Amino acid sequence: MASNEEIETLMARVDLGDRHAFKTLHSLVAGQLMAVAMRIVKDQGAAEDVVQDVFVGFWNKASDLNTPSRKTLGWLCVVTRNRAL
């Protein structure tokens, strides 16, 4: 399991367009985000769609000024929860 600091560092690198950091981040946290989505939608396929949507949105808007400059796993979990709802 990755530390919060490692996840924050990866997220900051994703903000800079680092594809390797994005892939690493996905492999580290996708399972946790899937668990968040599953608790809400209660369907494997729908939860996978939610998590994919979160990651695509994060990649496309990583450096967007509307997102907090210090992104954390908690922030990703909140985004996942909101998308699932």
Secondary structure, DSSP 8 states (H G I E B T S, - for coil): ---HHHHHHHHHHHHTT-HHHHHHHHHHHHHHHHHHHHHHH--HHHHHHHHHHHHHHHHHTTT-TTS-SS--HHHHHHHHHHHH-
